[in-house]
Amino acid sequence: MAYSRLKRWLIAGTTAFLGALGWAGIARADAAVDWQGIAVDTLCRTTPPLRPGPHGFLDLAVVQAAVFDAVQSIGGKYKPYHEQIPGASGSKEAAAAKAAHDVLVNLYPTQAASLNTIYKEYLTKKGLKEDDPGVAVGQKAAAGIITLRAGDGRVPDPMPPPFYGENVLPKWRSSPAANAPMASSWMGTIKPFSIQSGSQFRANPPPALTSEQYTKDYDEVKAVGAAINSSRTPEQTELANFYHSDHLCLTLHGVARGVAAEHVQDIDDSSRLLVLVNMAVSDALITAWDSKRHFGLWRPSTAIQQGENDGNPATAGDPAWRPFLNDPRYSDYTSGANAVTAAITHTLALFFGKDDLAFTVTSGSPPAKQKTRTYNKFSDMQTDMVNVRIYQGIHFRFADIAGRDQGKLVADWVFKNVATAK
């Protein structure tokens, strides 16, 4: 089983990474890129999920922080995130693989046997020895990051009481059908990786229910986001299916990895790119969840079903209205998917110093007929994600834009403060 998983990443004894996890073509890759893929595969393809809610996105930042520190400790170009390991030597590839392996085993102990086999087979494929000095460097880097992030609040102990929202207008409340509490209600309080706190980039308040902006966005999502009798075009429906919520883990995490494999030439730079992306994503999610819990705004489904009671004579209610996709179990404002997408794509634009670089996204969503999309600009993917969540019927446009803006602000901060030149 583990060896067959490894073959998804390595072809004919090379480190070429396959597009099953988000990249359409075969490209050169290194251990930082490969083990990001192994980490994503471990996290996103396991049922039931190894972590509650979106916490796996944060776990990947822990993995990549250890990889980055291991690589940079061996004569790297950039300042390590946590610590420089004295006397570090050996293969950077071995150091990266060991660092990623050890963090993954620590996070997901039930996967230890499979990960151990993958690790050993990986070293063999790369022509590396288990006693390479770089292995000890990776081990120390992993131990340092594991200690640093211990008790950071990703999985509280004890867990906080479940939060079901508030049954008052215009507050989010759990769906009567599912009657499930808010997913990861505490995530806005998790210790960030780079920003100062979850509230540092808290969004401005959403528009008032009686405002022109709210009315406009209400009418838009009611029309194009409905499950039935929607004005959504076939192309818009296809886009909504391409970025289906249930498959975003694989879809989004393939973007930076694919770009790194295609355009980054050495492991110093690829480990830097991936640590920047993963930390921006994690801190953007923490930021979005801070806003979700702070504002607690209802989803369009509740708003439209309660439209006759919201005090706005211009919003016509429909008690039977349902969204195209089922509502995620958290409030509307702000959009986590847009925060993550903007964090990824804006970090890529900052890294390469330009917005216009072609890249391909691969979807693992079964309803999507078109499995790949090629963009010529990073910002074009941001635009699509803003629209997608409206076509899916699960967000107001103002929530998507606010999430996108948060993701970009967080990416700016991380890029300025993490993995800077020595």
C-alpha positions in Angstrom: 0.0 0.0 0.0 2.7 2.5 1.0 4.9 1.7 -2.0 1.9 2.1 -4.4 1.4 5.5 -2.9 5.0 6.4 -3.4 4.7 5.5 -7.1 2.1 8.3 -7.5 4.9 10.8 -6.8 7.9 9.1 -8.3 8.2 7.9 -11.9 11.0 5.8 -13.4 13.3 6.5 -10.5 13.1 10.3 -10.8 11.5 12.8 -8.5 8.9 14.0 -11.1 5.7 14.8 -9.4 2.4 13.8 -11.0 -0.6 16.0 -11.5 -3.1 13.8 -9.6 -2.7 16.2 -6.7 -3.0 19.4 -8.7 -0.5 19.8 -11.5 -1.3 18.8 -15.1 2.1 18.0 -16.3 5.3 16.1 -15.2 7.9 18.5 -13.9 11.2 18.3 -12.0 10.7 18.2 -8.2 12.8 18.0 -5.1 12.2 16.6 -1.6 10.5 19.8 -0.4 8.0 19.6 -3.3 7.6 15.8 -3.1 7.0 15.7 0.6 4.5 18.4 0.4 2.7 16.1 -1.9 3.0 13.2 0.4 1.8 15.3 3.3 -1.3 16.5 1.3 -2.0 12.9 0.2 -1.8 11.7 3.8 -4.1 14.4 5.0 -6.6 14.8 2.2 -7.1 11.3 1.0 -7.6 9.7 4.4 -11.2 8.8 5.5 -12.3 9.7 8.1 -10.3 13.0 8.2 -7.2 12.9 10.4 -7.9 16.3 11.8 -11.2 18.1 12.5 -12.4 20.8 10.1 -9.7 22.8 8.2 -6.9 22.1 10.7 -5.0 20.0 8.2 -4.1 23.3 6.4 -2.3 24.3 9.5 -0.6 20.9 9.9 0.9 21.4 6.5 2.5 24.6 7.7 4.2 22.7 10.6 5.5 20.2 8.1 6.9 22.8 5.7 8.4 24.9 8.6 10.5 21.8 9.6 11.5 21.1 6.0 12.5 24.8 5.5 14.6 24.9 8.7 16.3 21.6 7.8 17.2 22.8 4.3 18.4 26.2 5.3 20.5 24.9 8.1 22.7 23.2 5.6 24.3 26.3 4.0 21.0 27.7 2.9 20.2 31.1 1.4 17.6 32.2 3.9 17.1 32.7 7.6 15.5 29.6 9.2 12.0 30.1 10.6 12.8 28.8 14.0 16.4 27.8 14.5 19.7 27.3 12.8 21.0 23.8 13.6 24.7 24.1 14.5 27.1 22.0 12.5 24.5 21.0 10.0 25.8 19.0 7.0 24.8 16.4 4.5 22.1 16.1 1.9 19.5 18.8 1.8 17.2 16.3 0.2 17.6 13.8 3.0 17.2 16.5 5.6 13.9 17.6 4.0 12.5 14.1 3.7 13.3 13.3 7.3 11.9 16.5 8.6 8.6 16.1 6.8 8.4 12.4 7.8 9.0 13.0 11.5 6.4 15.8 11.7 3.8 13.7 9.8 4.4 10.8 12.1 4.0 13.0 15.1 0.8 14.6 13.8 -0.7 11.4 12.4 0.6 8.4 14.5 -1.9 6.0 13.0 -0.2 6.5 9.7 3.3 5.8 11.0 3.8 2.4 9.4 2.8 3.7 6.0 4.9 6.8 6.3 7.9 4.8 7.4 7.7 2.7 4.4 7.3 5.7 2.1 10.2 7.4 3.7 12.6 4.4 3.2 11.5 3.8 -0.4 11.9 7.5 -1.1 15.5 7.6 0.1 16.2 4.5 -2.0 14.6 6.2 -5.1 16.7 9.3 -4.5 19.9 7.3 -4.0 20.2 8.5 -0.4 21.4 6.5 2.7 19.6 6.5 6.1 22.8 7.4 7.8 23.4 10.5 5.6 24.2 13.4 7.9 21.3 15.3 6.5 18.9 12.8 8.2 20.0 14.0 11.6 19.5 17.6 10.6 16.0 16.8 9.5 15.3 15.0 12.7 16.5 18.0 14.8 14.5 20.5 12.7 11.3 18.4 13.1 11.8 18.1 16.8 12.3 21.9 17.1 9.1 22.7 15.2 7.1 20.1 17.0 8.1 21.6 20.3 7.5 25.1 19.1 3.9 24.3 18.0 3.0 22.1 20.9 -0.1 23.4 22.6 -0.7 26.0 19.9 -4.5 25.4 20.1 -5.0 23.6 16.9 -6.7 20.8 18.8 -7.7 22.1 22.2 -7.5 19.9 25.3 -10.1 20.0 26.6 -12.3 20.8 23.6 -14.5 23.9 24.0 -18.3 23.4 24.2 -20.0 23.1 20.8 -21.2 26.4 19.3 -24.5 26.2 17.5 -24.8 29.9 16.7 -27.6 32.3 17.7 -31.2 32.1 16.7 -31.5 35.8 16.1 -31.3 38.0 13.0 -28.8 38.2 11.3 -26.7 35.7 13.2 -25.4 32.3 11.9 -27.1 29.3 13.3 -26.6 25.6 12.6 -28.8 24.0 9.9 -31.9 22.5 11.4 -31.5 19.4 9.2 -27.9 18.6 10.3 -28.1 20.3 13.7 -24.3 20.3 13.8 -22.2 22.8 15.7 -19.8 25.2 14.1 -16.7 23.4 12.7 -13.5 24.4 14.5 -15.2 27.3 16.3 -12.0 28.0 18.2 -9.7 28.3 15.1 -9.5 32.1 15.3 -7.7 31.8 18.6 -5.0 29.4 17.4 -1.5 30.7 17.8 -0.5 32.1 14.3 2.7 31.2 12.5 3.7 34.8 11.6 1.0 37.4 12.2 0.5 38.8 15.7 -3.0 37.5 16.3 -6.1 36.3 14.6 -7.6 39.7 15.0 -4.7 41.6 13.4 -6.4 41.7 10.0 -10.0 41.4 11.2 -12.4 42.5 8.5 -14.5 45.6 8.7 -18.1 44.9 9.7 -20.4 43.5 6.9 -22.9 45.8 5.3 -26.1 46.6 7.2 -29.1 44.4 6.1 -30.9 47.6 4.9 -28.0 48.8 2.8 -27.8 48.9 -1.0 -24.7 46.6 -1.0 -26.5 43.9 1.1 -29.6 44.1 -1.1 -27.5 43.8 -4.3 -25.5 40.8 -3.1 -28.6 39.2 -1.6 -30.4 39.3 -5.0 -27.3 38.0 -6.8 -26.7 34.9 -4.7 -30.5 34.2 -4.6 -30.5 34.2 -8.4 -27.3 32.4 -9.4 -26.7 30.3 -6.3 -30.0 28.4 -6.0 -30.2 24.6 -6.2 -33.2 24.8 -8.5 -34.6 27.5 -10.8 -31.3 29.2 -10.8 -30.1 31.8 -13.4 -26.6 30.2 -13.3 -25.2 29.4 -16.7 -23.8 25.9 -17.6 -20.3 27.4 -17.5 -20.9 28.9 -14.0 -22.3 25.5 -12.8 -19.2 23.8 -14.1 -16.9 26.3 -12.3 -18.9 25.7 -9.1 -18.4 22.0 -9.5 -14.7 22.3 -10.3 -14.1 24.1 -6.9 -16.5 21.8 -5.0 -16.0 22.4 -1.2 -15.5 18.7 -0.5 -12.4 18.6 -2.7 -10.7 21.9 -2.0 -7.9 20.3 0.1 -6.4 18.5 -2.9 -7.3 21.2 -5.5 -5.8 24.2 -3.7 -2.7 22.5 -2.3 -1.7 21.4 -5.7 -1.3 25.0 -7.0 1.9 26.1 -5.3 3.5 22.7 -5.5 2.9 22.5 -9.3 4.3 26.0 -9.8 7.4 25.2 -7.6 8.0 22.0 -9.5 7.8 23.8 -12.9 9.6 27.1 -12.1 11.9 26.8 -9.1 15.3 25.4 -9.7 16.7 24.4 -6.3 15.5 23.1 -2.9 16.5 26.3 -1.1 14.0 28.3 -3.1 11.3 25.6 -3.3 11.3 25.1 0.5 11.1 28.9 0.9 8.2 29.2 -1.5 6.3 26.4 0.2 6.8 27.6 3.7 5.7 31.1 2.7 2.5 29.7 1.0 1.6 27.3 3.8 2.2 29.9 6.6 0.2 32.5 4.6 -2.6 30.0 4.2 -2.6 29.0 7.9 -2.6 32.6 9.2 -5.3 33.6 6.6 -7.5 30.8 7.9 -7.0 31.9 11.5 -7.8 35.4 10.4 -11.0 34.4 8.6 -12.2 32.3 11.5 -11.6 35.2 13.9 -14.0 37.2 11.7 -16.4 34.4 11.3 -16.8 34.0 15.1 -16.6 37.8 15.8 -19.3 38.8 13.3 -21.2 35.5 13.1 -23.2 36.5 10.0 -25.8 34.2 8.6 -25.4 32.3 5.4 -27.4 33.3 2.3 -29.6 30.2 2.8 -30.8 31.5 6.2 -30.9 35.1 5.0 -33.1 34.2 2.0 -35.4 31.9 3.9 -35.8 34.7 6.5 -35.9 37.5 3.9 -39.3 38.7 4.9 -38.2 39.3 8.5 -34.9 41.2 8.0 -36.3 44.7 8.0 -35.3 45.3 4.4 -38.4 45.8 2.1 -36.2 45.2 -1.0 -35.2 41.6 0.0 -37.9 39.2 -1.0 -37.8 36.1 1.1 -38.2 32.5 0.0 -38.6 29.9 2.8 -38.0 27.1 0.2 -34.7 28.4 -1.1 -31.7 26.1 -1.0 -28.1 26.7 -2.1 -26.5 24.7 -4.9 -24.0 23.2 -2.5 -24.7 22.4 1.2 -23.6 25.1 3.6 -20.3 24.6 5.3 -20.7 24.5 9.1 -19.6 28.0 9.9 -20.7 31.5 9.3 -20.6 33.5 6.1 -18.3 36.4 6.9 -15.6 36.1 5.9 -14.9 33.5 3.2 -12.2 31.0 4.2 -11.9 29.6 0.7 -11.2 33.1 -0.7 -8.8 33.8 2.1 -6.8 30.6 1.3 -6.9 31.1 -2.4 -5.7 34.7 -2.2 -3.0 33.7 0.3 -1.7 31.1 -2.1 -1.9 33.1 -5.3 -0.7 36.4 -3.9 2.3 34.7 -2.3 3.1 33.2 -5.6 2.9 36.6 -7.2 5.1 38.1 -4.6 7.6 35.3 -4.9 8.0 35.6 -8.7 7.6 39.4 -8.7 4.7 39.3 -11.1 1.1 38.4 -11.5 1.2 37.1 -15.0 2.6 33.5 -14.9 0.7 30.6 -16.4 -0.2 27.7 -14.1 -2.6 24.8 -14.2 -5.1 23.7 -11.5 -6.4 20.2 -11.3 -9.7 19.3 -9.6 -10.5 16.1 -7.8 -14.2 16.9 -7.8 -16.3 14.0 -9.3 -19.1 16.4 -10.6 -16.6 18.5 -12.5 -16.5 17.5 -16.2 -13.4 19.6 -16.9 -10.6 18.4 -14.6 -8.0 21.1 -15.3 -8.0 24.8 -15.8 -5.1 26.9 -16.9 -4.7 30.5 -15.7 -2.4 33.2 -17.1 -2.5 35.3 -14.0 -2.6 34.4 -10.3 -5.2 37.1 -9.7 -7.5 35.4 -12.2 -7.9 32.4 -9.9 -8.8 34.9 -7.1 -11.5 36.3 -9.3 -12.9 32.8 -10.0 -13.0 31.9 -6.4 -15.0 35.0 -5.5 -17.6 34.1 -8.1 -17.5 30.4 -7.4 -18.8 30.7 -3.8 -21.7 32.8 -5.1 -22.5 30.2 -7.8 -22.5 27.6 -5.1 -25.0 29.6 -3.1 -22.9 29.6 0.1 -21.5 33.2 0.3 -22.5 36.8 -0.3 -20.1 38.6 -2.7 -19.1 41.0 0.1 -17.9 38.0 2.2 -15.9 36.6 -0.6 -14.2 40.0 -1.3 -13.4 40.5 2.4 -11.9 37.0 2.6 -9.8 37.6 -0.5 -8.5 40.9 0.9 -7.6 39.3 4.2 -5.7 36.6 2.4 -3.7 39.1 0.5 -2.9 41.2 3.6 -1.7 38.1 5.4 0.4 37.0 2.5 2.1 40.5 2.4 2.9 40.2 6.1 4.3 36.6 5.9 6.4 37.4 2.8 7.9 40.4 4.5 8.7 38.6 7.8 9.4 34.9 7.0 12.2 33.3 5.1 14.1 36.4 4.4 17.6 36.5 3.0 20.6 35.9 5.3 
